[in-house]
Amino acid sequence: MDIFRKIADHRAVREKEAWTGTFAEYIELVRKDPSIARNAHARVYDMIAWHGIYEENGQKKYKFFEQEIFGLDRTLEKLVEEYFHSAARRLDVKKRILLLMGPVSGGKSTLVTMLKRGLERYSRTPEGALYAIKGCPMHEEPLHLIPHDLRPEIERELGIKIEGNLSPLNQMRLRTEYDGRIEDVIVERIFISEDDRVGIGTFSPSDPKSQDISDLTGSIDFSTITEYGSESDPRAYRFDGELNKANRGLMEFQEMLKCDEKFLWHLLSLTQEGNFKAGRFALISADELIVAHTNEAEYKGFIANKKNEALQSRMIVMPVPYNLKVSEEEKIYKKLIEQSDMRHIHIAPHTLRSAAIFSILTRLKETKKQGVDLVKKMKMYDGESVEGFKEADLKEMQNEYLEEGMTGIDPRYVINRIASALIRNDLQCINALDVLRALKDGLDQHPSITKEERERFLNFISVARKEYDELAKKEIQKAFVYSYEESAKTLFNNYLDNIEAYCNWGKIKDPLTGEEMDPDERLMRSIEEQIGISENAKKAFREEILIRMSTYSRKGRRFDYSSHERLREAIEKKLFADLKDIVKITTSTKTPDESQLKKINEVTKRLIDEHNYCPVCANELLRYVGSLLNR
C-alpha cells in the first residue's frame, strides 16, 4: 500500500468537501435544501435514520447502533422515537436534557460516543452538510443574521424555522467588518469534530474548588482589555467554553449529577429558552442537544433533594439497563475481546455462551408467572420457544419489573475474569469450564457483592455449568453421527408417518416391500418416553403434533423436527440414547483399540472442521463428555 498516496487522496477529498460563499449564496443553498437549516436534535435523528430503520417482530431496529450496542432494542426504540424523533419535530421534549441512567458498563458512554462519532461522519456527507458564519468561535447559524421582523415572511418563503439571536461578537463584526450588509457576510461549511471542538462539547466534573464556570461559558481575555477598553466588548471575550463549542451539535455532561449546582443552573435557560448567560452580555443563543449520564444511586440522591425540582422537571430520564438476552451478551463479549490483546486466543464454542448465561441470570428477576423459572425466562427473553408459553406471556414478563436489568454482573467483570484466567494459566485456548471457574474465583474479590448475593451467584454458575453440560453432550452427539441433521430428519419423518396412521386408524406402507403394516408403537414410545410422555398422555401428544402440522401447512410454513420444542428434544435424546454406549466406551477408555482410536480421530476431525474447535479444546470436550456419561 502506498501510504502517502492514501494521505494525498484523503486530503483531496477533504479539500473538495470545503465550501465558502456569501450569505446570499447560502440562502440559495437553503432554498434548494431546507434541511440545511434544521436544528441539532433533527440533525441527530436524521443521522440515525440515514443509516437505516427497519422492523423485526414488531420492534424497530436501527442500523446505526447494530455494530456496537447489543440487546437494548426496546431502550433504543424509546430513545430514538420518544426523544430524538419528537425533538426533531420541535415538540416540547426538545426543551429537555436527555439523562441516560443505568448501571456501570451498561452502554451509556458507548451510546454517547456513537452519537458523537456519527455526527462527525454525517457532517461530511451531502445529506448532513451544515454551515456557519466564517470566523465565529461558536460556529453560528448564518440565518441568525436575518432581522426578527423579517423572519416570518422569509420562513414561509424558504419553508424553514429560524430560532435564536445573533451573538454579540457577530453583531459587532456585522457592523465593523461588513458595514451592516448581511448579504456580504462570509459563510463556510463546517464539519463536526470533537478533536477540533466544533459542534461537540464534553464536560467532566472535577474538584468544585478549582473548577470554574468559564469551563462551560467561556471567559474574559484580560490580555485584550487594554486594546478594546471594556470587559463588555465581545472581542475581549473568549467564547471557548464547552457550551459555546457544542453549539450546532451535542453537549455531553459526564456524571452530570456529581457536578456542582452552579454549573447545573446554567442549563435551565439553555434547555427551556435555547440560550445561556456568559460574561457581561445579553443571553447567548445556542442550539445543542444536551446528553448527560449518571448511575441509579446518584439519580435517587438527586431527586430526593427538593432544591433540584426545577432542573428535574427539565429532564427526560432514559433508563439504560443491562442487556437481558444471552445471544446478545455473547456479541458484547466478542466485541470487547476484539478490542483487546486477546484476539489471538482461541475461544472454544459455547464458552462465551456459558458466561453469558451466568451474567443474564444475575440480572433477571423472578417472575410471578406460574411454571416459569429463571432458566425458562432467560430462554424466552432470548427468543427461544418454551412449551406452554406464548408471545403474550413474554410481553407480560418484560413489563412486570420496570427496574429489571439495572443490577447484576456487568460485561467488563466477565472479560476481566477471562483475561485473568488466560494470563494466570498462560493458555492459548480457553473453554467454558475455564471461564466458569474464573468467574467463581472472582466473586470473592468483587467489591460490591454481599454474602447473600455471592451464594445466589454461585448457584447461577452451577446452572450455567448444567446448561453447558447439555450443550457439550449435544455437540459430541452431532459429531458422532456422520450426518446428524439427516439422521434427525429421518427419525422425525418416520415418527410422523406412524402417528398419522395411528391417529387416523390407518396403516403405513413398508418402503421396500410395499406391504401395509400397523403403526410402530415401539418406535413411537421410544421417542415419547425421552420427554416423559406417559402411556395415558401419548394420544393427546400425538394429536397435538398433527394439529401443529396442519396449522403450519395452512400458513404455508414448513414443519420440521425443530418446529416443536418438545418433539425436537425427544428426537435429540433418542438419537443420543442410541449412541450413548458407543460414545461412553469410546470417550472414556484409557487404552482405545484400533477401531475406537479411528472413531476418536474422526470425531475430533469433525469437531475441528465443522464446529470451530481446535485440537486442544476438541480433545478436552471428548474427555469431559466421557466423564459426564460415566457419572
Buried (B, 14 or more C-beta within 10 A) or exposed (E): EEEEEEEEEEEEEEEEBEBEBBBEEBBEBBEEEEBBBBBBBBBBBBBBBBBEBEEEEEEBBBEBBBEBBBBBBEBBBBBBBEBBBBBBEBEEBBBBBBBBBBBEBBBBBBBBEBBBBBBBBBBBEEEBBBBBBBEBBBBBBBBBBBEEEEBEEBBEEBEBEBBBBBBBBBBBBBEEEBEEEBEEBBBBBBBBBBEEBBBBBBBBBEEEEEBEBBBBBBBBBEEBEEEBEEBEBBBBBBBBBBBBBBBBBBBBBBBBBBBBEEBBEBBBBBBEEBBBBBBBBEBBBBBBBBBBBBBBEBBEEBEEEEEBEEBBEBBBBBBBBBBBBBBBBBBBBEBBBEEEEBEEBBBBBBBBBBBBBBBBBBBBBEBEBEEBEBBBBBBBBBEEBBEEBEEEBBEBBBEBBEEBBBBBBBBEBBBBBBBBBBEEEEBEBBBBBBBBBBBBEBBEEBEEBEEEBBEEBEEBBEBBBEBBBEBBBBBBBBBBBEEBEEBBBEBBEBBBBBBBBBBEEEEBEEEEEEEEEEBBEEBBEBBBBBBEBEEEEBEEBBEBBBEBBEEBEEEEEEBBBBBBBBBBEBBBBBBBBBBBEEBBBBBBEEEBEEEBEEBBEEBBBBBBEEBEBBEBBBBBBBEBBBEBBEE
